Amino acid sequence: MTLIDGKAISSKVLGECRTEIDSLKASGITPGLAVVIVGDDPASQAYVGSKVRTCRDLGMHSQHIALPAATSQDDLLAVIHSLNADPAIHGILVQSPPPPHINEAEIVRTIRPDKDVDGFHPENVAKLTMESPDAFVPCTPLGCQRLLLEYQIPTAGARVVVIGRSMIVGKPLALLLMARGPGGDATVTIAHSRTRDLPAVCREADILIAAIGRPRFVTPEFIRPGAVVIDVGINRIPDATAKNGYRITGDVDFEAVAPLCSAITPVPGGVGPMTIAMLIGNTLKATRQQHGLPPIRP
């Protein structure tokens, strides 16, 4: 069984990004990412802090905009419009989820598509569907695909089952894996809460991807021996023995499932580190596009 090391691959990706950032800065261009957060949710604050630190460590321009939970829709939209017009900002990310009174869909639609490094704007979703090379793809699905490529796990002709149909992971990941080319050409099934006999459907998979947000939901009855398992879940469960009172677990019952797999991602340390790495990559792609520079990778 191969343990798929997301920390190692994310370090490799960030190393590639650092080289590209240095090259852009040498030509007078400093990539810029703005991260906006509304409210004080601890998990969201931690994610935002990690993103901002990574930008600064790499020598990028980063702007961290923290707004109070009571911020109105109009005030948040005004911030987005300002960032859309700022030439020093090439990528904009609004941390999800916002407070309940914020219309997140309107926020996503307001971000300029060429600065939408989260890949959620309808224009980028359409471009992904059409396999356009200038599409911005959501970072977590892109990270999953990169892990499969790095570990030389064949996807062409493979049967893939994705558990979860969200616009953040499930649907864009299915589109990525179905697309023509490296890391694609798979036969993909999206399974969800209404799927009949879910374990039997999952046992058909050469590659099983769990992205439903339910801790340790995937058990051995879901796994065909020799399958590859990618666990996207990040769940906090109470743990009195832990310093902070909880521990992180995935959507897969790792200890029970791992012996059946040919390869599997751990949680933490699997898909999670890839998300920020791919966000930086998307920001560099946006920078090059906005400055009329050719892509340096497919």
N, C-alpha and C positions, 0 to 999 in steps of 0.2 A: 504494500500500500504506500502510495506517494502522498506526503503531506504538502499541499500547495501553499507555498510561503508568500503571502501577500506583502509582508514587510520587505522582503528581499526584492521583489519585483517592483514595488513602489519606489524603493531606493534607486533602482536602475532607471525607472522612468524619470524621477526627479533629477538624476544625473544628466540624462539627455536634455531635460528642460534647462538645467543650469548652463549647459554648453550653448543652447540656443539663445538664452537670455543674454549671456555675455556677448554673443555675436550681434544681437540686435542693439545692445547698448553701445557696442563699438561703432555702429553705424548711426548713432544718435537717437535711437528709439528705446524707451524704457517701457516695457509692458506694464499695464496698470489694471488692477482688479479692485472693485468696490464691493464690499460685503455689508449688507444692510440687515439689521435685526430689530424687530419690534417686540418689546417686552423683555422679561428677565427669566425665561425658562432656563434652568441650569444646564440641561443637556444641550439645548441650542447654543447657549453661551459658550460651552466647551467646544462645540464643533466650530463655531465662528472663530474662537481664539486660536484653534489649531490651524485654520485656513490662513488667518492673518500672519501668524508666526512663520508658516511655511513660505509665504510670499516674501516676507522680509528677509528670511534666511537665504533665499535665492537671489536677492537683490532686485526684486520687483518693486514697483510703486503700489502700495496697498492703502486703501481707504476704508476704515472701519466706522460705520455710521450706526450708533446705538440709539434707538428711539424709545421713548417710554411706552408702556403698554396701552396708554390712553390715546396714542397718536391716531388722528382721524384718517380715513381713507384719502381725503383730498390732500392732507399734509404729506402722506406717504407718496402719493402720486407726484406731488411737486418735487420730492427728493429724486424720484426716478427720472423725471423730465430733466432735472439739472444734471444728473449723471449721463443721461443720453447725449446731452449737448457738450459734455466735457471731453476734449480731445485727449486728455491724459488718462482717461479711463477707457479701457478696451473691453473689459468684461464686467458685467453687473450680476450679482447674486443676491436675492432676497431670501433670507433664511426661512425655511418652512418647518413647522406650521406657524403662521402669524396668529395673533389673537382672533377670537371668533368674529368680531365685528368687521374684520378686514376681508374684503372680497379678493381672495387670492387670484382667482382667474383673471380679474381685471388688471391686477398688478403684473401678472405674467405677460398679458397682451400688450401692456404699456412699455415694457422693456424693448429697446430696439433689437430686432432679430439678430443683427450682426454683433450685438453685445450680449446676447442671451447664452452665456457659457454654461448654464444649467440644461439647455436644450429643451425647454418646455414650451416655448412660444409656438403657436399653431404653424407658423411658417417653417420652423425647424422640424416639427413633427412631419409636416408634408414632405419636406426635403428628404428626411430619413426614409419615409415610405417610398419615395421615388429613387432612392439610392444616390442622391446627389452628393458629390464629394465635399461640397462646402457646407453641408448640414452640421449643426452642433448637436451632438448626441448626448443624452443624459449621462452623467459621469459614472454612476454605479454600473449600469449595463456595459459601458465602454470598458470599465475596469474588469468586469467578468470576462469579456471577450479577450482582453489582453492577457489575462491569466491562462486561458485556454491556449492562446498562441504561444506564450512563453514556455509552457510545459508540453508543447507539441502534441496536444490532445486533438485528434482529428475531428472536425465538425462536418466536413463534406460528406453527405449521405447519412450522417448520424441521426438517430432518433433522439430528439431533445424534448423533455417535458419541463415546462416552467410552471411552478405552482405560484399563482398570483397574477392578477391582470391589471395592476396599477399603471398609471401613466409615468410613474417614477422609475419603475424597474420592469415589470412583467411585459407590457406591450412593446416598449422600445427594444428590450433585449430580444424578444421574439423576432422583431424586424431585422435587427442586426444579424442574428444567426441565420436567418433565411436569405440574407442578401448574397449576391454573387461575390466570390472572391475569398481570400484568406480569412479564416475565422467565421465563414458563412457556409452557404450551400447546405444547411441542415434542414431536416424535416421536423418542424416544430409543432408541438401541441401546447396550448395554454390551458392549464387546469385551474379550477377555482372552487369556491364553496359549494357550487351547484353541480360539480362534476360527479357523475355516478361512479361508484366503486373506484374512488380516487387511488387507493393503493394499487389496484390492478393496472390502472392507466400509467402510474408511475413506474411500475415494474417493466414496462415496455421500453424505458429510457436507457439509451447508452450514456446520456448526460442528463442528470436531474438537477434542476435549479430551484431552490426553495426561497421564496420571497413573499411571505405572507404575514410576518410579524407575530407568529405564535410559537412560544418557546418550546423547543424539543418536540415539535409536532411530527416530524418525519422520523419514523421508526423502521426497524428492519423489514417489516412487511411491505414497505414502499420500494425496496431496493432490489434490482436484479444483480446478482453477484457479478462483480467486475465493473460495475457502473462507476462513472465519475460523478461526484456530488459537489455542487457549488452552493454554499450556504450564505445567503445574503442577509439573513436575519441578525438583528442586534437588539436583544431584549434584556431588560433589567429584571432580575428576579430576586426576591428577598433572600438574604444570607446573613444570619446572625454572626457567623464567624468572620465575615469580611469587615474591614476597617470602616467602610462607608455604609455598611448595612445591606449591600446588594452585590450581585455579581452579574457579569454579562454572559449571556448564552445565545446560541443561534436558534434557527428554526428546525435544526436537525439534532436528534439525540446522538451526539457525536460518538460517545463511548460505545453505544450499541451498534451504530451504523458503520463506523470506520472499518472494522474487520472485513466487511463485505465488499468494500470499494477498491477500485484500482487506484483512485486518487480522490482526495477530499480536501476542502478548505476548512481550517479551524476558525473558531470564533472565541476570542478576538484573534486578529493577526492574519485573516484571510482576505476577504473582499474589502473590509473596512479601510485599510490603508490605501487601497487603490483609488478610492473615490476622490480624495484630495489630489492625488497625483494626476488623475485625469482632468480634474478641474484646472490645474495649472496648464496642462497640455492644451485644453480648450481655449484658455486665455491667450496662450501664445499663437494659436491658430487664428483667433480673432484679431490679434495684433497684426499679424501678417496680412490678413485679408483687408483690414482697414487701411493699411499702408500700401496696398497694391503689390505685395511681395508674393512670390510663388510659394506653395507649400513645400516643406522639406521632407515630408513623409506622406504616404498615401492617405 
